[in-house]
Amino acid sequence: GAVVSQHPSRVICKSGTSVKIECRSLDFQATTMFWYRQFPKQSLMLMATSNEGSKATYEQGVEKDKFLINHASLTLSTLTVTSAHPEDSSFYICSARPQDPSGNTIYFGEGSWLTVV
Amino acid sequence: QKEVEQNSGPLSVPEGAIASLNCTYSDRGSQSFFWYRQYSGKSPELIMFIYSNGDKEDGRFTAQLNKASQYVSLLIRDSQPSDSATYLCAVNGSWGKLQFGAGTQVVVTP
């Protein structure tokens, strides 16, 4: 199946600093990527939809100035958590939709655990 | 009303039995339906997708879709301990944006 890679898989940062998470589609081009956040024992919550070459679309309640999303190429999207605080500690997961319209499947990255201390 | 609803469980299933998971959705215009499996601390992995009414089988898994009743289900035959996980139902909205249910935890007991 299609492969989506996330990096880093785990990161610990100090409160007030910024951290960047990368999401790459390794064997397909993705015009659209999605960023989710998942707190323990809760479902995936969509944060934003990232479109190559344009601004991301954020879900209601998600601060776009805090969660910066860049989708500079058809295979890479990045999420930067700015001025991180302990309440931002969570499991962040990206997913990518292949550019090929014959399929409608979305593939997930491995996820990134963020701990803010 | 949530857009995608699932029973949270846990659903306890004896090894070798059939696990039956249900999911209902509110958007009648939804066209694509997915089941993902998520192990604790891991990212979801796709099990199956279904677009048309009826049944779709893949190995031990069978997805069933009924658009008129707005539900989609997943059957796991010959359940194994390795099937113990949370199963997420997802429904495709506009621009491929998936709406997820809260997930059903399945526990397969030896």
Interface residues (C-beta under 8 A of the other chain):
Chain A: G1 Q6 T32 F34 Q42 S43 L44 L46 T49 F91 I93 S95 R97 N104 T105 I106 Y107 F108 G109 E110 G111 W113
Chain B: Q31 S32 F34 Y36 G41 K42 S43 P44 E45 L46 F49 Y51 L88 N92 W95 G96 K97 L98 Q99 F100 G101 A102 G103
